[in-house]
Amino acid sequence: MDTNLHLSLEVVLGDGSQPFEMNDNNGGTGWFAPQKYLKNLPDVVKCELLDTTSSAGDWSGYFAVKTPSDIALIAFTQYNNYPQGPGYVLQTDTQPFDYVNTEDEIEEAVNEWAASQYS
């Protein structure tokens, strides 16, 4: 199995709707569109937002990608595309921040990583 970890992605999620939109009733360009996009990528087993403090939707989190031998944990950020355009820009890191063996180990690894990032 050839696994794509979805590293170094930069995806603009916008369709001409208003730039500040809390839910995805506008065709998928709302605050949660980047998370929804990542969850639908091949081999992604989990995707969570960790920092949602910005009222503009400039948020961050992680996603987990199943590989043949383990699970890669990768950070992502999203930022509001206004005033350049509507929607949000999703960016994924260039390298995983950790690897775990099972889905049960994801939470502990993410908590350790997040403590070092957000403290």
C-alpha positions, 0 to 999 in steps of 0.5 A, spaced: 500 500 500 502 506 497 500 511 503 500 519 501 500 522 508 497 529 505 503 533 507 504 540 505 497 541 502 495 548 501 487 548 499 483 554 498 476 552 500 471 557 498 465 558 493 463 566 493 459 565 499 460 570 505 467 570 508 465 569 515 460 563 516 459 559 522 456 553 519 457 549 512 450 551 510 454 555 504 456 549 500 462 547 505 466 554 506 465 555 513 469 554 519 469 546 519 470 545 512 477 544 513 476 539 518 471 536 513 476 536 507 481 532 511 476 527 514 474 525 507 482 524 505 484 517 503 487 513 510 485 519 515 482 515 521 481 521 525 481 529 525 480 534 531 481 541 532 485 543 538 485 551 538 479 554 536 480 561 539 479 565 533 473 568 532 475 569 524 476 561 524 484 562 524 484 555 527 489 549 528 489 541 529 491 535 527 489 529 523 491 521 523 493 517 517 493 510 517 500 507 514 501 500 513 506 500 519 503 505 524 499 512 524 502 518 522 500 524 526 500 531 522 498 538 524 494 543 520 492 550 520 486 554 517 485 561 516 480 566 514 481 567 506 478 574 507 479 579 504 483 576 498 476 571 497 471 567 501 472 561 505 478 558 508 485 556 507 487 549 509 495 548 510 498 541 513 505 541 516 511 538 512 512 532 516 508 528 522 509 530 529 509 523 531 507 516 530 503 511 534 501 504 533 494 504 534 488 509 534 488 508 542 495 511 542 493 517 538 490 521 544 496 521 549 501 523 543 496 529 541 496 531 548 503 531 549 505 534 543 499 540 544 502 541 551 508 543 548 505 547 542 500 551 546 503 552 553 
